[in-house]
Amino acid sequence: MKAATGLRQIGKGLSNLWRHKGSTVAAFVTVTIALVVLGFFALTWLNVLTLTSSLLNNLEIRAFLVKNQRVNQIETLPGITQFTFITPEMAMKEMTDSYPLYGEYFQGILTDNPLQASYALKAEDSQLIPEIVEKLKAMPEVDEVIYGGQATDTLLNLQRFIGGFGFLLFFILTTAILLVVANTLRLSFAIRKPEILLEKLLGASPLYIVGPFLWEGTVLGFLSSVAALLIILTSYNSFASWAAQAMPYLPFRTLESVRYGLITAGLILGTTMGLIGSIWGVRRYWPKE
């Protein structure tokens, strides 16, 4: 196809959008709303995953030892990125610092330190925590292992559920957007069927006939994604500013950390879905030679 022909098809597609303003506005609003919902869900999904990852990464495995001496096997255990050997004296100091009102009482009444030596461990990956705990429990040098097992398992299950549910909702919303664009283009194609038949009688090729419709869907998807991004970025900026003041202890993603990725993904996704939806919409009416 020549460049001039391609430009004429683009112009015709834009002209068709303007001529059929009613259906164009309806499709634009519907697709924009769907993209806004998809964007807000993506940000919520990302923040929840960030929160659960932060909680899991801060989880500490505490292994209490039978004897108050270091265990090299624990220090070289695969999957451990950080370890701290805590002597009974360090544990006593930690306890008295945590409870200053009872510090003198502890030191006065306890002639022998009853606390055990222990290891404070950080795992390389939160998914490895259950496996590391099982290895620690199997060691004869270890008396007890504390890691908040149920809380860890709950967080891991929540993370998996959120990930799976996120992909499911993404698929549902994407399919809905494709259906909106496809049905809009199908209706537009049906309305202009006499015009299409005339073009075919004049010898126009199938691609020349349906080309403007493909551009309609592509432009519609692009414009909807731009509008959706403006709404999402403005709203999220307000939310991030409020959250930083109201809940500074929660690791919400800042606007700066998601802006460029969100803009890139939004424009590509909206434009691509507009093109795919337009192809889907005109496939049934594709002229045959």
Buried (B, 14 or more C-beta within 10 A) or exposed (E): EEEEEEEBBBEBBBEBBEEBEEBBEEBBEBBBBBBBBBBBBBBEBBBBBBBBBEBBEEBBBBBBBBEBEBBEEBEEBEBBEEBEBBBBEBBBEEEBEEEEEEBEEEEEEEEEBEBBBBBEBBBBEBEBBBEBBEBBEEBEBBBEBEBBEEEBEEBBEBBEEBBEEBEEBBEEBBEBBBBBBBBBBBBBBEEBEEEBEEBBEEEBBEEBBBBBBBBBBBBBBBBBBBBBBEBBBEBBBEBBEEBEEEEEEEEBBBBEEBBEEBBEBBBEBBBBBBBBBBBBBBEEBEBEE
